[in-house]
Amino acid sequence: MPTALDAPKATGRPRDPKLDRSILAATLDLLASDGYDGLTIEGVAARAGVGKASVYRRFPGKEELVVEAVASLSEPPERVAGAGVRDELVALLEAVRRKSDSSLAGKIFPRLLGASAENPALMARYREQVLEPRRRRFHEVLRRGIAEGTIRPDVEVDHATDLLVGPMAYRNLIRTDPPPGPDLAARIVDDVLVALAPSKDPA
């Protein structure tokens, strides 16, 4: 799905990718220190060393800027040709863990969740632009598992995605001691796939 950084400018000089990165980095720093409510376009511009106009040329408002900045923390894993369903699910779930593994992300996400209660449009935009595309990747792999017969045909893929992502989100955001390690994604996937597997015929 195109993002604000992908949108072409109709006129003027080409955008400077280094400036884009500076603005997003400044936004992440201020989100971590001041939270969503404390972040301002003026503050971002000052931290990035640019004028407010440079920020507004790229992002029409604070919501768009914050969503783009948070989305920049990590990217979904590349598709690996020939990878099995289990390995693809592990890679997708490990990307979720890595997204929240840094100290910066660990400070930002709780603040973003808190802000969403008072700013429902913020979370709606984040779900649409960031979460839903990633959930669709899980859906694609789960449907492949159904087609290949490793997952029951009656499994509802959206619910199955919750079963996979929910434990990782809980460990990342709530039960953070000890921090989740790189083996957690494989453990969650293996446990969930047992529950989703077709029933064996009685002997």
One Martini backbone bead per residue (centre of mass of N, CA, C, O) as a GRO file, in nm:
protein
  203
    1MET     BB    1   0.095   0.035   0.024
    2PRO     BB    2   0.091   0.350  -0.001
    3THR     BB    3   0.275   0.622   0.119
    4ALA     BB    4   0.379   0.929   0.191
    5LEU     BB    5   0.669   0.865   0.066
    6ASP     BB    6   0.545   0.775  -0.225
    7ALA     BB    7   0.442   1.043  -0.292
    8PRO     BB    8   0.429   1.253  -0.542
    9LYS     BB    9   0.542   1.543  -0.671
   10ALA     BB   10   0.420   1.785  -0.878
   11THR     BB   11   0.632   2.003  -0.778
   12GLY     BB   12   0.949   2.079  -0.790
   13ARG     BB   13   1.177   1.946  -0.613
   14PRO     BB   14   1.314   1.680  -0.524
   15ARG     BB   15   1.322   1.473  -0.281
   16ASP     BB   16   1.503   1.413   0.020
   17PRO     BB   17   1.574   1.123   0.178
   18LYS     BB   18   1.740   1.236   0.417
   19LEU     BB   19   1.517   1.424   0.517
   20ASP     BB   20   1.305   1.217   0.569
   21ARG     BB   21   1.470   1.059   0.783
   22SER     BB   22   1.505   1.294   0.981
   23ILE     BB   23   1.205   1.338   1.042
   24LEU     BB   24   1.142   1.052   1.145
   25ALA     BB   25   1.357   1.043   1.369
   26ALA     BB   26   1.248   1.286   1.525
   27THR     BB   27   0.971   1.167   1.581
   28LEU     BB   28   1.064   0.922   1.745
   29ASP     BB   29   1.210   1.074   1.969
   30LEU     BB   30   0.956   1.239   2.065
   31LEU     BB   31   0.773   1.003   2.125
   32ALA     BB   32   0.957   0.877   2.348
   33SER     BB   33   0.969   1.148   2.532
   34ASP     BB   34   0.655   1.295   2.484
   35GLY     BB   35   0.464   1.181   2.304
   36TYR     BB   36   0.189   1.254   2.123
   37ASP     BB   37   0.089   1.515   2.271
   38GLY     BB   38   0.392   1.649   2.277
   39LEU     BB   39   0.391   1.652   1.980
   40THR     BB   40   0.529   1.863   1.719
   41ILE     BB   41   0.605   2.010   1.429
   42GLU     BB   42   0.805   2.209   1.545
   43GLY     BB   43   0.977   2.001   1.697
   44VAL     BB   44   1.056   1.830   1.455
   45ALA     BB   45   1.193   2.050   1.291
   46ALA     BB   46   1.408   2.121   1.501
   47ARG     BB   47   1.534   1.835   1.530
   48ALA     BB   48   1.590   1.813   1.205
   49GLY     BB   49   1.669   2.100   1.080
   50VAL     BB   50   1.393   2.231   0.979
   51GLY     BB   51   1.123   2.343   0.836
   52LYS     BB   52   0.788   2.325   0.853
   53ALA     BB   53   0.741   2.309   0.545
   54SER     BB   54   0.894   2.038   0.504
   55VAL     BB   55   0.690   1.870   0.660
   56TYR     BB   56   0.419   1.956   0.515
   57ARG     BB   57   0.504   1.850   0.231
   58ARG     BB   58   0.489   1.542   0.342
   59PHE     BB   59   0.277   1.614   0.584
   60PRO     BB   60  -0.047   1.718   0.663
   61GLY     BB   61  -0.003   1.578   0.956
   62LYS     BB   62   0.044   1.423   1.256
   63GLU     BB   63  -0.069   1.144   1.197
   64GLU     BB   64   0.090   1.082   0.939
   65LEU     BB   65   0.370   1.113   1.065
   66VAL     BB   66   0.350   0.897   1.288
   67VAL     BB   67   0.279   0.652   1.118
   68GLU     BB   68   0.531   0.663   0.937
   69ALA     BB   69   0.740   0.641   1.161
   70VAL     BB   70   0.650   0.369   1.283
   71ALA     BB   71   0.670   0.208   1.015
   72SER     BB   72   0.996   0.255   0.994
   73LEU     BB   73   1.112   0.053   1.208
   74SER     BB   74   0.995  -0.174   1.007
   75GLU     BB   75   0.993  -0.460   0.794
   76PRO     BB   76   0.883  -0.695   0.626
   77PRO     BB   77   0.962  -0.983   0.522
   78GLU     BB   78   1.086  -1.150   0.284
   79ARG     BB   79   1.022  -1.351   0.039
   80VAL     BB   80   1.067  -1.712   0.031
   81ALA     BB   81   1.148  -1.933  -0.181
   82GLY     BB   82   1.012  -2.243  -0.066
   83ALA     BB   83   0.880  -2.184   0.186
   84GLY     BB   84   0.719  -2.282   0.444
   85VAL     BB   85   0.465  -2.220   0.647
   86ARG     BB   86   0.615  -2.222   0.912
   87ASP     BB   87   0.856  -2.036   0.828
   88GLU     BB   88   0.685  -1.790   0.750
   89LEU     BB   89   0.551  -1.744   1.024
   90VAL     BB   90   0.810  -1.701   1.181
   91ALA     BB   91   0.909  -1.454   1.021
   92LEU     BB   92   0.664  -1.273   1.080
   93LEU     BB   93   0.682  -1.290   1.395
   94GLU     BB   94   0.974  -1.190   1.423
   95ALA     BB   95   0.910  -0.906   1.315
   96VAL     BB   96   0.739  -0.827   1.556
   97ARG     BB   97   0.961  -0.849   1.767
   98ARG     BB   98   1.172  -0.655   1.641
   99LYS     BB   99   0.996  -0.397   1.642
  100SER     BB  100   1.000  -0.411   1.987
  101ASP     BB  101   1.314  -0.449   2.077
  102SER     BB  102   1.375  -0.170   2.098
  103SER     BB  103   1.395   0.096   2.304
  104LEU     BB  104   1.230   0.286   2.128
  105ALA     BB  105   0.981   0.106   2.076
  106GLY     BB  106   0.924   0.049   2.381
  107LYS     BB  107   0.833   0.354   2.424
  108ILE     BB  108   0.622   0.408   2.195
  109PHE     BB  109   0.385   0.199   2.201
  110PRO     BB  110   0.254   0.267   2.474
  111ARG     BB  111   0.198   0.564   2.394
  112LEU     BB  112   0.022   0.505   2.147
  113LEU     BB  113  -0.198   0.347   2.295
  114GLY     BB  114  -0.278   0.575   2.487
  115ALA     BB  115  -0.354   0.785   2.262
  116SER     BB  116  -0.589   0.621   2.118
  117ALA     BB  117  -0.819   0.683   2.321
  118GLU     BB  118  -0.816   1.005   2.227
  119ASN     BB  119  -0.722   0.897   1.911
  120PRO     BB  120  -0.887   0.703   1.700
  121ALA     BB  121  -0.773   0.796   1.423
  122LEU     BB  122  -0.487   0.701   1.467
  123MET     BB  123  -0.546   0.392   1.490
  124ALA     BB  124  -0.696   0.366   1.223
  125ARG     BB  125  -0.454   0.446   1.047
  126TYR     BB  126  -0.257   0.230   1.152
  127ARG     BB  127  -0.422  -0.013   1.069
  128GLU     BB  128  -0.444   0.050   0.764
  129GLN     BB  129  -0.121   0.106   0.699
  130VAL     BB  130   0.013  -0.136   0.888
  131LEU     BB  131  -0.147  -0.384   1.000
  132GLU     BB  132  -0.316  -0.502   0.761
  133PRO     BB  133  -0.089  -0.579   0.563
  134ARG     BB  134   0.038  -0.782   0.768
  135ARG     BB  135  -0.209  -0.963   0.808
  136ARG     BB  136  -0.228  -1.054   0.512
  137ARG     BB  137   0.023  -1.227   0.522
  138PHE     BB  138  -0.087  -1.432   0.717
  139HIS     BB  139  -0.332  -1.516   0.552
  140GLU     BB  140  -0.182  -1.632   0.308
  141VAL     BB  141  -0.030  -1.857   0.462
  142LEU     BB  142  -0.276  -1.997   0.588
  143ARG     BB  143  -0.414  -2.067   0.319
  144ARG     BB  144  -0.186  -2.247   0.226
  145GLY     BB  145  -0.217  -2.452   0.454
  146ILE     BB  146  -0.499  -2.538   0.370
  147ALA     BB  147  -0.430  -2.627   0.076
  148GLU     BB  148  -0.201  -2.840   0.190
  149GLY     BB  149  -0.323  -2.973   0.476
  150THR     BB  150  -0.198  -2.838   0.760
  151ILE     BB  151  -0.482  -2.698   0.777
  152ARG     BB  152  -0.782  -2.652   0.859
  153PRO     BB  153  -1.064  -2.560   0.668
  154ASP     BB  154  -1.221  -2.414   0.930
  155VAL     BB  155  -1.025  -2.196   0.953
  156GLU     BB  156  -0.992  -1.868   1.071
  157VAL     BB  157  -0.753  -1.647   0.977
  158ASP     BB  158  -0.797  -1.409   1.170
  159HIS     BB  159  -0.792  -1.575   1.431
  160ALA     BB  160  -0.517  -1.709   1.384
  161THR     BB  161  -0.359  -1.445   1.391
  162ASP     BB  162  -0.422  -1.381   1.685
  163LEU     BB  163  -0.285  -1.639   1.801
  164LEU     BB  164  -0.001  -1.542   1.707
  165VAL     BB  165   0.024  -1.230   1.790
  166GLY     BB  166  -0.075  -1.204   2.083
  167PRO     BB  167   0.166  -1.324   2.249
  168MET     BB  168   0.377  -1.126   2.138
  169ALA     BB  169   0.244  -0.863   2.229
  170TYR     BB  170   0.240  -0.932   2.529
  171ARG     BB  171   0.552  -0.963   2.561
  172ASN     BB  172   0.629  -0.678   2.451
  173LEU     BB  173   0.416  -0.486   2.637
  174ILE     BB  174   0.389  -0.646   2.928
  175ARG     BB  175   0.579  -0.912   2.938
  176THR     BB  176   0.922  -0.801   2.960
  177ASP     BB  177   1.009  -1.015   3.197
  178PRO     BB  178   1.172  -1.134   3.001
  179PRO     BB  179   1.277  -1.082   2.710
  180PRO     BB  180   1.203  -1.173   2.410
  181GLY     BB  181   1.321  -1.412   2.208
  182PRO     BB  182   1.407  -1.564   1.899
  183ASP     BB  183   1.238  -1.837   1.986
  184LEU     BB  184   0.937  -1.753   2.020
  185ALA     BB  185   0.812  -1.772   1.738
  186ALA     BB  186   0.845  -2.081   1.705
  187ARG     BB  187   0.681  -2.165   1.954
  188ILE     BB  188   0.413  -2.040   1.874
  189VAL     BB  189   0.373  -2.172   1.600
  190ASP     BB  190   0.385  -2.468   1.691
  191ASP     BB  191   0.142  -2.455   1.886
  192VAL     BB  192  -0.073  -2.350   1.684
  193LEU     BB  193  -0.048  -2.574   1.465
  194VAL     BB  194  -0.156  -2.796   1.642
  195ALA     BB  195  -0.446  -2.666   1.669
  196LEU     BB  196  -0.481  -2.644   1.333
  197ALA     BB  197  -0.476  -2.927   1.277
  198PRO     BB  198  -0.577  -3.196   1.151
  199SER     BB  199  -0.748  -3.460   1.217
  200LYS     BB  200  -0.696  -3.775   1.310
  201ASP     BB  201  -0.749  -4.078   1.225
  202PRO     BB  202  -0.856  -4.343   1.354
  203ALA     BB  203  -0.719  -4.662   1.406
   0.00000   0.00000   0.00000
